Every structure is written in structure tokens, then in C-alpha cells.
Amino acid sequence: MNALLRSRKPQVTAIVLSLLRRLFRLLETMDIPIHDKTTVTMLCAKWLASDGATDAGVHLLGPALPWAFKLLATSGSAGGILKATASQSGEDSIVKYIFSNRGVSRPTYLDIGAHHPLALSNTAMLYATGCRGINVEPNPDLIGEFYMHRPEDVNLQIAITSYCGSIDLLIPASSSTLSTVEPRHLNPGDDVRVVAVRCLTLDALLHEYSYSKGPDFLSLDVEGHDLMILEQFKRLELLPKVVCVETISYSTVGRGLKQTDIFDLMTGLGYFVYADTNINTIFVQRDFWAPSSSGSI
């Protein structure tokens, strides 16, 4: 079947993936012991890994059940080569490596602009491996998925801004991923729905939810509002050890520009660029990333 998945005919691949997704959905409805369901999932994961069908594994993460998702996350490589990631460009794997390298097995996180609990998420893999944190998603159409799939996290339908109160969230009909509080970041002519949402400053959020020590990891993607939130770091006593932030402007034709002001701010606050995936940049505190005895970086 891996040969079918690698077929150059898109319709063949679509049929195979559809069958696999139906299998997971069927397992969810069946009244059988959880270990039996897990066994089926493990066999699927090992089968995918055995012949290098890693792309198929990525496709399965979205529709996979939470326990199947956890299996893929905790296995790291089912059978040796299947790498599980939920991020847009593998950022979660990089972040996990950073914390593992520094001896932090279960980092806490704050995911601002979280969008979805599993798909295109920088924190889904952390959650699946036992980490916990706060997810902030102001879009009322999206927050329900977090209550369902991330029940042990704190899930908040709010926006982070420069003040506490209420703010208008602009939700374009073309894509819920581009919801923003910044009108200038909307596509001209797009049909927009306006929803009033509660807003907090970053320090008010951390204080209200007893995060006085701050999160170990901050994932930030708020469509043009990122710099304003990062500037609030100046008011925090403890800063996140690792930050992943979108640092390229949105472009429908792939001509986004790097936000140099974000780089200037973060380096001035004691961070360095650990990795860049073009869309996102991962910053690490210099004091956190001290030279190890092995010299590995």
C-alpha cells in the first residue's frame, strides 16, 4: 500500500488516505478496549514507517484520534524513521530538541494565536507527550476544538493586546487562520465578520492564570500583532526560554518580508536566533542555552 501512497496519481493517494482516516473514525465508534485500538494504530504507524511513507504519517495526524496522535508523538519514530510533527514547517521538532538538549523534559507553554489543537500547531506534540500550558484563541469558531482535544490545558477565547477590556476581532470569510485585530492585515475586498472579544495584556494574562514563573515556551502567531505582544516582555520578570514567532509578512504570492524589528527587539532582550523556517523564527535565551559539557549545539 505504500507504493500506492507514493503513486504519482493524486486520486490514488487520496483514496488510500481516505480509507485510513475512515479506519481511525471507525475505531473511535467501536466499543472495544483502548489497548486494542492502540494496537491497530501502532500497526498502522509501523507499516507507514517500514517503507518510508513519512508524508502519509503527517497527513494522518490531523484526523487521528487524540490517543493515536499521542502514540505518534511519543514514539518519535514508529519503527525507526516515521517523524511526527504538527507544525507548519517542523518547528515543534526543533523546539522539543532544544528543551531535551537542556534537560527540560516537560516544558510549559503559552500558545497565542493557537488556531487548532492538532493541525498546524507548535504545541500539539508537547501536549501529546505530557506537557501542559495555556492556549489563546480569540476566534469563537475555533476554541471549541481545544475544549475537546486539549482538555488538560487552559483554553481561553481572548485576545492579547496592549490593554485590558474588549476589542473587535475581524474574521475574514476566506480563511479563519487569518483572523486579526489589525484591519491593515486583511485582504482588500474580503468579506469580514466582526466579533467583540475580551482582551488582556500579556502580564495580566500571566497574573490572572497564576503563571508567575512564566511559560518555558511561547508560540506566537497573531497576524501582525506579534511585535506589540513581544514588546510587553519588557514588563515581565521572567521571560520564556524559547520563543517561536511568525517573522514574515503575509503574502498570497510568497513575497512576504522579514520583520527586522522583531529580530532587533529579541536580540536586545537577550535572545539569539536558533532556527528560521522562513515563515517562523525560533529564538532562545542566551542564558538558557549555555555551552554544554559536550559542546553540542
C-alpha positions as CSV (number, residue, x, y, z in Angstrom):
1,M,0.0,0.0,0.0
2,N,3.0,2.3,0.5
3,A,3.5,2.1,-3.3
4,L,0.0,3.4,-3.7
5,L,0.7,6.3,-1.3
6,R,3.7,7.2,-3.4
7,S,1.8,7.0,-6.6
8,R,2.0,9.9,-8.9
9,K,-1.7,9.8,-9.3
10,P,-3.2,12.2,-6.7
11,Q,-6.6,10.4,-6.8
12,V,-4.9,7.1,-5.8
13,T,-3.2,8.7,-2.8
14,A,-6.4,10.4,-1.8
15,I,-8.3,7.1,-1.8
16,V,-5.7,5.4,0.4
17,L,-5.6,8.2,2.9
18,S,-9.4,8.4,3.0
19,L,-9.5,4.7,3.8
20,L,-7.0,5.1,6.6
21,R,-9.0,8.1,8.0
22,R,-12.2,6.0,8.0
23,L,-10.4,3.3,9.9
24,F,-9.5,5.7,12.7
25,R,-13.0,7.1,12.8
26,L,-14.5,3.6,12.9
27,L,-12.2,2.7,15.8
28,E,-13.5,5.7,17.7
29,T,-17.1,4.4,17.5
30,M,-16.3,0.8,18.3
31,D,-16.9,-0.5,21.8
32,I,-13.6,-2.3,22.2
33,P,-10.8,-1.9,24.8
34,I,-8.5,1.0,24.3
35,H,-5.4,-1.2,24.1
36,D,-7.0,-2.9,21.0
37,K,-7.5,0.5,19.4
38,T,-3.9,1.4,20.2
39,T,-2.6,-1.8,18.7
40,V,-4.3,-1.1,15.4
41,T,-2.9,2.4,15.4
42,M,0.6,1.1,16.3
43,L,0.4,-1.4,13.4
44,C,-0.5,1.4,11.0
45,A,2.3,3.6,12.3
46,K,4.9,0.8,11.9
47,W,3.6,0.0,8.5
48,L,4.0,3.6,7.4
49,A,7.5,3.7,8.9
50,S,8.6,0.4,7.4
51,D,8.8,1.8,3.9
52,G,9.5,5.4,4.4
53,A,5.9,6.8,3.9
54,T,6.6,9.7,6.2
55,D,4.4,12.1,4.3
56,A,1.4,9.8,4.8
57,G,2.1,9.9,8.6
58,V,1.9,13.7,8.5
59,H,-1.4,13.5,6.7
60,L,-2.8,11.2,9.4
61,L,-2.0,13.5,12.3
62,G,-4.9,15.8,11.6
63,P,-7.7,13.3,11.5
64,A,-6.1,11.0,14.0
65,L,-7.8,10.4,17.3
66,P,-6.1,12.0,20.4
67,W,-4.7,8.7,21.5
68,A,-3.4,7.9,18.0
69,F,-1.9,11.3,17.9
70,K,-0.2,10.7,21.3
71,L,1.2,7.4,20.0
72,L,2.8,9.0,17.0
73,A,4.2,11.8,19.2
74,T,5.6,9.7,21.9
75,S,7.1,7.2,19.5
76,G,9.1,9.9,17.8
77,S,9.8,7.3,15.1
78,A,7.5,4.3,14.9
79,G,9.8,1.6,13.8
80,G,12.7,3.9,13.2
81,I,12.0,6.6,10.7
82,L,8.5,8.0,11.0
83,K,8.8,11.5,12.3
84,A,5.7,13.0,13.7
85,T,5.1,16.8,13.5
86,A,2.1,19.0,13.7
87,S,3.8,22.4,12.9
88,Q,3.8,24.2,9.6
89,S,7.5,23.5,9.0
90,G,8.6,21.2,11.7
91,E,9.1,23.9,14.3
92,D,7.8,21.6,17.1
93,S,10.5,19.1,16.5
94,I,13.1,21.8,16.8
95,V,11.6,23.2,20.0
96,K,11.4,19.7,21.5
97,Y,15.1,19.1,20.7
98,I,16.1,22.4,22.3
99,F,14.4,21.6,25.6
100,S,15.6,18.0,25.6
101,N,19.2,19.2,25.0
102,R,18.9,21.5,28.0
103,G,17.4,18.8,30.2
104,V,13.8,20.1,30.3
105,S,11.6,17.1,29.7
106,R,8.2,18.8,30.2
107,P,8.3,22.5,29.3
108,T,5.2,24.6,30.0
109,Y,3.9,26.7,27.1
110,L,1.8,29.6,26.1
111,D,0.3,29.4,22.6
112,I,-1.1,32.7,21.5
113,G,-3.0,32.6,18.2
114,A,-3.3,28.8,18.7
115,H,-5.8,28.3,15.9
116,H,-6.2,24.5,16.2
117,P,-5.3,21.9,18.9
118,L,-3.7,19.5,16.4
119,A,-3.3,20.9,12.9
120,L,-0.5,23.5,12.2
121,S,0.2,23.6,16.0
122,N,3.5,24.3,17.6
123,T,2.3,22.9,20.9
124,A,0.3,19.8,20.0
125,M,3.3,17.4,20.2
126,L,4.3,18.9,23.5
127,Y,0.7,18.3,24.9
128,A,0.8,14.7,23.5
129,T,4.0,14.0,25.4
130,G,2.7,15.2,28.7
131,C,3.4,18.9,28.7
132,R,0.7,21.4,29.7
133,G,0.0,25.1,29.2
134,I,-2.3,27.8,28.0
135,N,-3.9,28.2,24.6
136,V,-5.2,31.6,23.5
137,E,-7.5,31.6,20.5
138,P,-10.0,34.6,20.2
139,N,-12.0,33.1,17.3
140,P,-15.2,31.7,18.8
141,D,-15.5,29.3,15.8
142,L,-12.2,27.6,16.7
143,I,-11.9,27.5,20.5
144,G,-14.4,24.5,20.8
145,E,-11.8,22.1,19.3
146,F,-9.4,23.0,22.1
147,Y,-12.0,22.1,24.8
148,M,-12.4,18.7,23.0
149,H,-8.8,17.8,22.2
150,R,-6.8,19.7,24.8
151,P,-8.9,19.3,28.0
152,E,-6.0,19.4,30.4
153,D,-4.7,22.8,29.0
154,V,-6.2,26.1,30.0
155,N,-8.1,27.2,26.8
156,L,-9.0,30.9,26.5
157,Q,-11.2,32.6,23.9
158,I,-9.5,36.0,24.4
159,A,-7.1,38.3,22.5
160,I,-3.8,39.6,23.8
161,T,-3.4,43.3,23.2
162,S,-1.9,46.4,24.8
163,Y,-4.8,47.0,27.2
164,C,-7.4,45.0,29.1
165,G,-11.1,45.2,28.1
166,S,-12.7,44.4,24.8
167,I,-11.6,44.5,21.2
168,D,-13.1,43.7,17.8
169,L,-11.8,40.5,16.1
170,L,-12.0,40.6,12.3
171,I,-12.7,37.2,10.8
172,P,-12.3,37.1,7.0
173,A,-14.6,34.7,5.2
174,S,-11.7,33.5,3.0
175,S,-9.7,31.9,5.9
176,S,-10.2,31.6,9.7
177,T,-6.5,31.3,10.0
178,L,-6.2,35.0,9.1
179,S,-8.4,36.4,11.9
180,T,-6.9,39.6,13.2
181,V,-7.5,42.7,15.3
182,E,-5.4,44.7,12.8
183,P,-7.6,45.9,9.8
184,R,-4.5,46.6,7.8
185,H,-3.7,42.9,7.7
186,L,-6.9,42.0,5.9
187,N,-7.0,41.3,2.1
188,P,-8.8,44.1,0.2
189,G,-12.4,43.3,-0.6
190,D,-12.6,40.3,1.7
191,D,-15.9,39.7,3.4
192,V,-15.3,40.2,7.2
193,R,-17.3,39.2,10.2
194,V,-16.7,41.3,13.4
195,V,-16.8,39.7,16.8
196,A,-16.2,41.5,20.1
197,V,-13.8,39.5,22.3
198,R,-12.3,40.0,25.7
199,C,-8.7,41.2,25.7
200,L,-5.8,41.2,28.2
201,T,-2.2,42.3,28.3
202,L,0.4,39.6,28.4
203,D,1.3,40.3,32.0
204,A,-2.3,40.5,33.1
205,L,-2.9,37.1,31.5
206,L,0.1,35.5,33.3
207,H,-1.1,37.1,36.6
208,E,-4.7,36.1,36.3
209,Y,-3.9,32.4,35.5
210,S,-1.1,32.1,38.1
211,Y,1.7,31.8,35.6
212,S,4.0,34.0,37.7
213,K,7.0,31.9,36.6
214,G,6.1,32.4,33.0
215,P,5.9,29.7,30.3
216,D,9.1,27.9,29.2
217,F,7.9,28.2,25.6
218,L,5.9,30.9,23.8
219,S,4.4,30.2,20.4
220,L,3.1,33.4,18.8
221,D,1.2,33.9,15.6
222,V,-1.3,36.8,15.7
223,E,-1.3,38.2,12.2
224,G,0.5,41.5,12.5
225,H,0.1,41.9,16.3
226,D,3.3,40.0,17.2
227,L,5.7,42.9,17.8
228,M,3.2,44.6,20.1
229,I,3.0,41.5,22.3
230,L,6.7,40.9,22.3
231,E,7.4,44.4,23.4
232,Q,5.4,43.6,26.6
233,F,8.3,41.3,27.5
234,K,9.9,44.4,29.0
235,R,7.3,44.4,31.8
236,L,7.8,40.7,32.7
237,E,10.1,39.5,35.5
238,L,10.7,36.1,33.8
239,L,10.8,35.6,30.1
240,P,10.1,32.4,28.1
241,K,13.2,30.4,27.4
242,V,12.2,29.7,23.9
243,V,10.0,31.7,21.5
244,C,8.6,30.7,18.1
245,V,7.1,33.7,16.3
246,E,6.0,34.4,12.7
247,T,8.5,36.8,11.4
248,I,7.4,37.2,7.7
249,S,4.6,39.3,6.5
250,Y,1.6,37.5,4.9
251,S,1.7,37.3,1.1
252,T,-0.5,35.3,-1.2
253,V,2.3,35.1,-3.8
254,G,5.2,34.1,-1.5
255,R,6.8,37.6,-1.3
256,G,6.5,38.3,2.4
257,L,9.1,40.4,4.0
258,K,11.1,39.6,7.2
259,Q,10.1,41.7,10.2
260,T,13.5,43.1,11.2
261,D,12.1,45.0,14.1
262,I,11.2,41.7,15.8
263,F,14.8,40.5,15.4
264,D,16.1,43.8,16.9
265,L,13.8,43.5,19.9
266,M,14.5,39.9,20.7
267,T,18.3,40.2,20.4
268,G,18.1,43.2,22.7
269,L,16.3,41.2,25.2
270,G,19.0,38.5,25.4
271,Y,17.8,36.1,22.7
272,F,19.6,34.6,19.7
273,V,18.2,33.1,16.6
274,Y,18.4,29.3,16.9
275,A,16.5,28.4,13.8
276,D,14.5,30.0,11.0
277,T,12.0,28.2,8.8
278,N,11.4,31.3,6.6
279,I,7.8,31.7,8.0
280,N,8.8,31.4,11.7
281,T,11.8,32.1,13.7
282,I,12.8,30.3,16.9
283,F,14.6,32.4,19.5
284,V,16.4,31.0,22.5
285,Q,17.6,32.9,25.6
286,R,21.4,33.1,25.6
287,D,21.5,32.3,29.4
288,F,19.3,29.2,28.8
289,W,21.5,27.9,26.0
290,A,24.8,27.9,27.9
291,P,27.6,25.8,26.5
292,S,27.1,22.2,27.5
293,S,29.9,19.9,28.7
294,S,29.7,18.0,25.4
295,G,29.9,21.2,23.3
296,S,26.8,20.2,21.3
297,I,24.7,22.9,19.8
